[in-house]
Structures are given as structure tokens and as C-alpha cells.
Amino acid sequence: MNRIHAYLLFAAPVLALALPAHAQDEENKPPRRYRVALGPQFTPSYPGEDKLRLSPLVDVAVTRGDNPFPFEAADESFAVPMIDSGRFEMGPAANFQGARRRKTAGIAIDEVGTTIELGGYMQYWLARPLRARVELRQGVNGHGGLISNAGFDYVARSGDKWLFAIGPRITVTDNKYRQAYFDVTPAVAARTGLPVYRADGSWVQAYGATATSTFQLSKRWGVYAYAKYDRLTGDGADSPITRTIGSRDQFSGGAALSFTFGKGVR
């Protein structure tokens, strides 16, 4: 008998006992409620772009019973809490960074492909209205660099009736990340006429602020909106790419209609 068959013979009775227990445990908990928001948003496709691109804004939240939906700032990455003590959370996080193409940039600079960023996050509620959060992610393709976002949020809310949050942000990146977007190599300089530039100085790439809000129109329907501003600094601000075809000021925002459903909605 091989190990796989032996494992299955051992695991079968354990699963047979565990699944009913899990189902019973689920039955004893309050029913889940889900909130899905969908609408348009306008964001730069890559750091330093001076245009805003239209893309879908999607937000999904889950809670149980009468518990309010957990707060999530609009600029957070997709994350799964592996440790959650109520005030402290941590777990894996993932994000996508849009591509930079010569066609959209309008000049023959180096292209950067769409990037999958994987990493983790930690957050802590210093007090009920004040939350601190930090993310650290590594680009597994595309820019291939390291990026960290940190910030605080002041959160005012009345359950799920309405919520408004606002707070400062700071973005820190490594040399590889900044060089992907802000370097001007001799080859690029020859093609474009831009001066040669090496982005290997400051770690702080940007600072800014984010505001997020929700408002329930009824038990099922609501609205979701956000606005974000970042100001490039250091290498990002000084790069000839930013000064010639980009912008130090990075705006984004969006609005969506939300729908709440589940057994807990009456």
C-alpha cells in the first residue's frame, strides 16, 4: 500500500467526523451578509503618469449578523487576515500594478509590464477611530522591485449607515522599483533626447492622503466613493521622465453603487 492510499484511509474517518462538526459550528454562528460595490474609477496606470485611466472599481465586504462591515481603505491591496485579534491583524497581501507602454507614454522610454506584487500586511487599531497599517510587497515580474505603503486612518462611522475615513500615506520603494519607472538609460536618452538619469537616491517615493466613504440608501442599496492624492518626491519627482511627460501630482478617485445581500438582510 503506498503512502497516498494509507493517508486517504486515515483521513477519511477524520473528515467524516470533522465536516459535520464544522457544519454544526457554522449553523451556530450568525448568518453572513455580503456587500458588493461596482462602479468606475480613474487612476494613473503607472507611477508618474500625467493622465487618468478609466477602470472598474470593485469592492467586496463580508460580515456576520448585525456586526458592521469591517473598514477597508480604498487604496488597500487584496489581503487575507491569518491572525486577527480584533485590534491587530496580519496576513498575506497581493496587488496589481498597471503596465507602462511607449504607445500610451507617447515617447520611446523603456516599457514596464503589468506587475503582480505579493507580500503581506499588518494593521493595528491604536484606538477605536484610529488605525495604522503597513504593507510590504515584492514584484514577481514587471518592475521586479520592492514597495511598501504605510498610513493612518481616522474612521468615523455609524454602524453600516455611513462611514467616512481619511488619513496620510507614505510610499517607500527600493532602487529596482524606482529605476524601472524613473531611470533614463543612455539608450533611452539617445532615442528620446532626455538627459541620462539614475534613480538610486531617496527611498521615499511619495506622500499623500486617502479618503474613503460609504453611505447606505436602504438596507440593500448604498454608495461607495474614494479620493486619493500622492505627491512624488526624491527620484520620482526629479526624473526627466516625470518632469517631461509625467506629473509629480498623482490623483485618483471613484464612485460605486453597492448592494448588500445574505440571510442576515431583511
Long-range contacts (C-beta under 8 A, 24 or more apart in sequence): 29-64, 29-65, 30-64, 30-65, 30-66, 30-67, 30-264, 31-64, 31-65, 31-262, 31-263, 31-264, 32-62, 32-63, 32-64, 32-262, 32-263, 32-264, 33-62, 33-63, 33-64, 33-65, 33-69, 33-260, 33-261, 33-262, 33-263, 33-264, 33-265, 34-60, 34-61, 34-62, 34-260, 34-261, 34-262, 35-59, 35-60, 35-61, 35-62, 35-69, 35-222, 35-258, 35-259, 35-260, 36-60, 36-258, 36-259, 36-261, 37-222, 37-224, 37-256, 37-257, 37-258, 37-259, 38-256, 38-257, 38-258, 39-224, 39-254, 39-255, 39-256, 39-257, 40-254, 40-255, 40-256, 41-226, 41-252, 41-253, 41-254, 41-255, 42-251, 42-252, 42-253, 42-254, 43-252, 43-254, 44-98, 44-250, 44-251, 44-252, 45-98, 45-99, 45-100, 45-104, 46-97, 46-98, 46-99, 46-100, 46-112, 46-181, 47-181, 47-182, 47-205, 47-206, 47-232, 47-236, 47-250, 48-181, 48-182, 48-232, 48-236, 48-239, 48-241, 48-242, 48-246, 48-247, 48-248, 48-250, 49-100, 49-105, 49-246, 49-247, 49-250, 50-245, 50-246, 50-247, 51-104, 52-251, 52-252, 53-98, 57-224, 57-254, 57-255, 57-256, 58-256, 59-224, 59-256, 59-258, 64-264, 65-264, 66-264, 68-157, 68-159, 68-160, 69-160, 71-131, 71-153, 71-155, 71-157, 71-163, 71-165, 72-212, 73-133, 73-151, 73-153, 73-165, 73-167, 73-210, 73-212, 73-226, 74-210, 74-212, 74-226, 74-228, 74-254, 75-149, 75-169, 75-210, 75-226, 75-228, 76-121, 76-133, 76-135, 77-117, 77-121, 77-135, 77-137, 77-149, 79-121, 79-135, 86-125, 87-124, 87-125, 88-122, 88-123, 88-124, 88-125, 89-121, 89-122, 89-123, 89-124, 90-120, 90-121, 90-122, 90-123, 91-120, 91-121, 92-118, 92-119, 92-120, 92-121, 93-118, 93-119, 93-120, 93-121, 93-135, 93-137, 94-118, 94-119, 94-137, 95-135, 95-137, 97-139, 97-142, 97-143, 99-142, 100-181, 105-245, 106-245, 107-192, 107-244, 107-245, 108-188, 108-191, 108-192, 109-184, 109-188, 109-192, 109-194, 109-241, 109-245, 110-180, 110-183, 110-185, 110-188, 112-142, 112-143, 112-180, 112-181, 113-141, 113-142, 114-142, 115-139, 115-140, 115-141, 115-142, 115-143, 115-144, 116-140, 116-141, 116-142, 117-147, 129-154, 129-155, 129-156, 130-154, 130-155, 131-155, 131-167, 139-177, 142-180, 143-176, 143-177, 143-180, 143-181, 144-176, 144-177, 144-180, 145-173, 145-174, 145-175, 145-176, 145-177, 145-178, 145-179, 145-180, 146-173, 146-174, 146-176, 146-177, 147-171, 147-172, 147-173, 147-174, 147-177, 148-172, 148-173, 151-210, 153-210, 153-212, 160-214, 160-216, 160-260, 161-215, 161-216, 162-213, 162-214, 162-215, 162-216, 163-212, 163-213, 163-214, 163-215, 164-211, 164-212, 164-213, 165-211, 165-212, 165-213, 166-209, 166-210, 166-211, 166-212, 167-209, 167-210, 168-207, 168-208, 168-209, 169-206, 169-207, 169-208, 169-209, 169-210, 169-228, 169-230, 170-204, 170-206, 170-207, 171-204, 171-205, 171-206, 171-207, 171-230, 172-203, 172-204, 172-205, 173-203, 173-205, 174-203, 175-199, 175-200, 177-205, 178-205, 178-235, 178-236, 181-236, 181-239, 181-241, 182-235, 182-236, 182-239, 182-241, 182-242, 183-239, 184-239, 184-240, 184-241, 194-240, 194-241, 194-244, 195-240, 197-238, 197-239, 197-240, 197-241, 199-235, 199-236, 199-239, 200-235, 201-234, 201-235, 202-233, 202-234, 202-235, 203-234, 204-233, 204-234, 205-232, 205-233, 205-234, 205-235, 205-236, 206-230, 206-231, 206-232, 206-233, 206-236, 206-250, 207-231, 207-233, 208-250, 214-258, 216-260, 219-260, 219-265, 219-266, 220-259, 220-260, 220-261, 220-265, 221-257, 221-258, 221-259, 221-260, 222-257, 222-258, 222-259, 222-260, 223-255, 223-256, 223-257, 223-258, 224-255, 224-256, 224-257, 224-258, 225-253, 225-254, 225-255, 225-256, 226-253, 226-254, 227-251, 227-252, 227-253, 228-252, 228-253
